[in-house]
Amino acid sequence: MTRSKILSTARSYITRDRQADHGDAEDNFSRIAGYWSLHTGTTLTSTDVAVMMALLKVARIKQNPQHVDNWVDGAGYFACGGEIANK
């Protein structure tokens, strides 16, 4: 898959598919941050969630770099995190 296709697929996921399934990214990541903060005893933010989810994808890429879904999802998490951080 080309870099252009990876980005266009990620764009489709975060603006349509995942949005319909999981709701607004900032709301979803804030909710996750709340749960993770309770679990870890550390205050986490929605941008922390975006970074940590992207790092999860990096760990999966280390195991199987040919699995393109991890590259697509990682691009999506970084895009969502960047948008949230700049609001």
Phi, psi and omega per residue, in radians:
M1 nan 2.377 3.138
T2 -1.331 2.829 3.109
R3 -1.081 -0.612 3.106
S4 -1.114 -0.738 3.132
K5 -1.195 -0.678 3.085
I6 -1.022 -0.831 -3.121
L7 -1.183 -0.693 -3.136
S8 -1.203 -0.614 3.079
T9 -1.168 -0.779 3.092
A10 -1.043 -0.737 3.124
R11 -1.038 -0.778 3.120
S12 -1.070 -0.753 -3.137
Y13 -1.091 -0.833 -3.000
I14 -1.434 -0.274 3.133
T15 -1.829 -0.288 -3.126
R16 -2.283 -1.249 -2.987
D17 -1.006 -1.040 -3.082
R18 -1.216 -0.600 3.111
Q19 -1.035 -0.757 -3.138
A20 -1.184 -0.650 -3.109
D21 -1.344 -0.745 -2.945
H22 -1.993 -0.093 -3.122
G23 1.452 -2.953 -3.121
D24 -1.034 2.320 -3.084
A25 -1.049 -0.771 -3.109
E26 -1.113 -0.743 3.090
D27 -1.083 -0.786 -3.131
N28 -1.108 -0.832 -3.114
F29 -1.162 -0.612 3.084
S30 -1.136 -0.712 3.098
R31 -1.098 -0.804 3.104
I32 -1.062 -0.772 3.135
A33 -1.010 -0.695 3.103
G34 -1.071 -0.812 3.126
Y35 -1.143 -0.790 -3.132
W36 -1.140 -0.623 3.104
S37 -1.093 -0.764 3.087
L38 -1.072 -0.765 -3.089
H39 -1.183 -0.699 -3.053
T40 -1.622 -0.302 -3.057
G41 1.289 0.283 3.138
T42 -2.176 2.418 3.118
T43 -1.314 2.105 3.108
L44 -2.035 2.685 3.141
T45 -1.954 3.006 3.091
S46 -1.108 -0.572 3.086
T47 -1.244 -0.591 3.029
D48 -1.032 -0.728 3.133
V49 -1.066 -0.789 3.131
A50 -1.032 -0.794 -3.141
V51 -1.130 -0.776 -3.100
M52 -1.170 -0.629 3.072
M53 -1.189 -0.680 3.075
A54 -1.104 -0.700 3.103
L55 -1.132 -0.598 3.038
L56 -1.029 -0.752 3.122
K57 -1.156 -0.642 3.085
V58 -1.070 -0.751 3.112
A59 -1.082 -0.682 3.114
R60 -1.224 -0.618 3.088
I61 -1.101 -0.655 3.117
K62 -1.026 -0.659 3.124
Q63 -1.286 -0.711 -3.053
N64 -2.574 1.480 -3.081
P65 -1.147 -0.289 -3.132
Q66 -1.451 -0.197 -3.129
H67 -1.376 1.717 -2.958
V68 -1.127 -0.464 -3.128
D69 -0.991 -0.634 3.121
N70 -1.149 -0.650 3.091
W71 -1.167 -0.755 3.133
V72 -1.099 -0.872 -3.125
D73 -1.096 -0.697 3.103
G74 -1.045 -0.759 3.093
A75 -1.071 -0.704 3.122
G76 -1.124 -0.750 3.123
Y77 -1.120 -0.717 3.102
F78 -1.136 -0.690 3.116
A79 -1.121 -0.789 3.118
C80 -1.103 -0.774 3.129
G81 -1.081 -0.730 3.109
G82 -1.098 -0.714 3.109
E83 -1.140 -0.799 -3.136
I84 -1.083 -0.763 -3.102
A85 -1.126 -0.432 -3.063
N86 -1.827 0.316 3.079
K87 -1.476 nan nan
